[in-house]
Amino acid sequence: MVNPENIDLPVESDTHVHREEHMISAVTLRDIVIGMSDGLTVPFALAAGLSGAVSSTSLIIIAGLAEIAAGSIAMGLGGYLAGKTEVDHYNSEMKREFEEVETVPEIEKQELRTFFSSLGLSNEIQNQAVEEVSRDKEKWVELMMKYELGLEKPNPKRAAQSAFNIGFSYIVGGLIPLSPYFFSSNGIEGLKISSFITLVCLFIFGYFRVMMIGALAAGCAFAIARLIQGHY
């Protein structure tokens, strides 16, 4: 008879921790890219539009800083809500799984057998594995959450971390297209330097497609500002 203890089941291990670290790094990187990309694009378009309407760099700087402050708060709040929604969804699904384990255990056990069958285990080992796992309801539910629903347990601090990462990245990204105006004598001169620096950064963070979106947004803003200025 096969000892159930020798059956390979998903357990906490160094490999699991290593995978979690990779997942956290990927999520953090995603937050930074989102914040930087939007931070580069929106203030750049605003500054470009103002450059087409006014010559004073001080006005462009003030408006740009105001936009960066508002934009970072809005983006950070969006990241917080997204992270909180992820945690709430996980908790909701976990509660439902616990209820199903309590009310329809045989159906849940059959789902376990289906999972173990997909691993290529024999019927005998499947049954042994199901009985072993079903003894601990918390581990049972955790396994179902991960392999049936495809949900990883989110970090409870994820919402706050995401808000900070996105908001701070937005500030850093927004200061890049705005910084040339601090050292330029007029808006057009600042726009030329800002365009070069910003488009290079957009290419690095978002590749060609995002760079073209940023260039198109800035070009439209500049053209509209010039068009409106011509009617006043």
C-alpha positions in Angstrom: 0.0 0.0 0.0 1.2 3.5 -0.9 1.9 5.7 2.1 -0.2 8.9 1.6 2.6 10.8 3.3 4.8 10.1 0.2 2.3 11.6 -2.2 3.5 14.8 -3.6 1.0 17.5 -2.7 1.3 21.3 -3.0 3.0 22.4 0.2 4.7 25.5 1.5 8.4 25.2 0.5 11.4 27.2 -0.6 10.2 26.8 -4.2 6.8 28.3 -3.3 8.5 31.2 -1.5 10.8 31.8 -4.4 7.7 31.8 -6.8 5.9 34.3 -4.5 9.0 36.6 -4.6 8.9 36.6 -8.3 5.2 37.3 -8.3 5.6 40.2 -5.9 8.4 41.6 -8.1 6.3 41.4 -11.2 3.4 43.1 -9.6 5.6 45.9 -8.3 7.2 46.4 -11.7 3.7 46.5 -13.3 2.7 49.3 -10.8 5.8 51.3 -11.6 5.3 51.0 -15.4 1.7 52.0 -15.1 2.5 55.0 -12.9 5.5 56.1 -15.0 3.8 55.7 -18.3 0.8 57.8 -17.3 3.0 60.3 -15.5 5.1 60.8 -18.6 2.1 61.1 -20.9 -0.5 63.3 -19.2 1.8 66.1 -17.9 3.7 66.1 -21.2 0.5 66.6 -23.1 -0.6 69.4 -20.7 2.7 71.1 -21.0 2.7 70.8 -24.8 -0.8 72.3 -25.0 0.2 75.2 -22.7 3.3 75.8 -24.8 1.2 76.4 -27.8 -0.9 79.0 -26.0 1.4 80.8 -23.6 5.1 81.8 -23.7 5.5 82.0 -19.9 7.3 78.9 -18.5 6.2 79.8 -15.0 2.6 79.3 -15.8 3.4 76.0 -17.5 5.4 74.8 -14.5 2.6 75.8 -12.0 -0.1 74.0 -14.1 2.2 71.0 -14.6 2.9 70.7 -10.9 -0.8 71.0 -10.0 -1.6 68.3 -12.5 1.1 66.0 -11.2 -0.2 66.4 -7.7 -3.8 65.6 -8.7 -2.8 62.9 -11.1 -0.7 61.0 -8.6 -3.5 61.1 -6.0 -6.0 59.8 -8.6 -3.7 57.1 -9.9 -2.7 56.1 -6.3 -6.4 55.9 -5.3 -7.1 53.7 -8.4 -4.3 51.4 -7.4 -5.6 51.2 -3.9 -9.1 50.3 -5.0 -7.8 47.7 -7.4 -5.7 46.1 -4.7 -8.6 46.1 -2.2 -11.0 44.7 -4.8 -8.5 41.8 -5.4 -8.4 41.0 -1.7 -12.2 41.3 -1.3 -12.8 39.0 -4.3 -10.4 36.4 -2.9 -12.0 36.5 0.6 -15.5 36.2 -1.0 -14.5 33.2 -3.1 -12.8 31.6 0.0 -16.0 32.0 2.0 -18.0 30.3 -0.7 -15.5 27.4 -0.9 -15.7 26.9 2.9 -19.5 26.8 2.6 -19.3 24.2 -0.2 -16.9 22.1 1.7 -19.4 22.1 4.6 -22.6 21.6 2.7 -21.6 19.5 -0.4 -18.3 17.8 0.7 -18.8 14.9 -1.8 -19.0 17.2 -4.8 -15.9 19.0 -3.6 -14.1 15.7 -3.1 -15.0 14.8 -6.6 -13.4 18.0 -7.8 -10.3 17.1 -5.9 -10.2 13.7 -7.6 -10.5 15.4 -11.0 -7.6 17.6 -10.1 -5.4 14.7 -9.0 -6.5 12.7 -12.1 -5.2 15.6 -14.2 -1.8 15.0 -12.6 -1.8 11.4 -13.9 -2.3 9.7 -10.5 -3.9 6.3 -10.4 -7.4 5.8 -8.9 -6.0 4.3 -5.7 -3.6 7.2 -5.1 -6.3 9.7 -6.1 -8.6 8.4 -3.4 -5.8 8.3 -0.8 -4.8 11.9 -1.7 -8.4 13.1 -1.5 -8.9 11.6 2.0 -5.6 13.0 3.2 -6.3 16.6 1.9 -10.0 16.6 3.1 -8.9 16.0 6.7 -7.8 19.6 7.0 -10.5 22.0 5.7 -8.2 25.0 5.5 -5.6 23.2 3.4 -8.5 21.8 1.4 -10.0 25.1 0.6 -6.6 26.7 -0.1 -5.8 24.0 -2.7 -9.2 24.4 -4.3 -8.8 28.2 -4.4 -5.4 27.9 -6.1 -5.9 25.0 -8.5 -9.7 25.1 -9.2 -10.2 28.9 -9.3 -6.7 29.9 -10.2 -6.5 32.4 -7.3 -3.3 33.2 -5.4 -3.8 34.5 -1.9 -3.2 38.3 -2.2 -1.0 40.2 0.2 -3.3 42.1 2.6 -0.9 45.1 2.3 -1.2 45.0 -1.5 -3.7 47.9 -1.8 -1.5 50.4 0.2 1.7 49.2 -1.6 0.1 49.5 -5.0 -1.2 53.0 -4.2 2.3 54.2 -3.1 4.1 52.5 -6.1 1.7 53.9 -8.7 1.4 57.4 -7.1 5.1 57.9 -6.5 6.0 56.6 -10.0 3.5 59.0 -11.5 5.2 61.9 -9.7 8.6 60.8 -11.0 7.3 60.3 -14.5 5.5 63.7 -14.5 8.6 65.6 -13.4 10.5 64.3 -16.4 8.6 66.2 -19.2 8.2 69.2 -16.9 11.8 69.6 -15.8 13.1 71.3 -19.1 10.7 74.2 -18.5 12.6 75.1 -15.3 15.6 75.9 -17.4 14.0 77.3 -20.6 13.4 80.9 -21.5 10.1 80.2 -23.3 7.5 77.5 -23.8 8.5 76.4 -27.3 12.2 76.0 -26.3 11.1 73.9 -23.2 8.7 71.9 -25.4 11.5 70.9 -27.8 13.7 69.5 -25.0 10.8 68.0 -23.2 9.6 66.2 -26.3 12.9 64.5 -26.9 13.4 63.4 -23.3 9.8 62.3 -22.8 9.6 60.3 -26.0 12.8 58.5 -25.2 11.5 57.6 -21.7 8.1 56.5 -23.1 9.9 54.2 -25.6 11.9 52.7 -22.7 8.8 52.1 -20.5 6.2 51.3 -23.1 8.0 50.6 -26.3 7.0 52.1 -29.6 3.2 52.0 -29.2 3.1 54.0 -26.0 5.7 56.4 -27.4 3.4 57.1 -30.3 0.4 57.6 -28.1 2.3 60.1 -26.0 3.5 62.0 -29.1 0.0 62.0 -30.5 -1.5 63.3 -27.3 1.1 66.1 -27.0 0.7 67.0 -30.7 -3.1 67.2 -30.4 -2.9 69.3 -27.3 -0.4 71.7 -28.9 -2.5 72.0 -32.1 -5.8 72.6 -30.2 -4.2 75.3 -28.0 -2.8 77.1 -31.1 -6.2 76.8 -32.8 -8.1 78.2 -29.8 -5.5 81.0 -29.4 -6.0 82.1 -33.0 -9.7 82.8 -32.3 -9.0 85.1 -29.3 
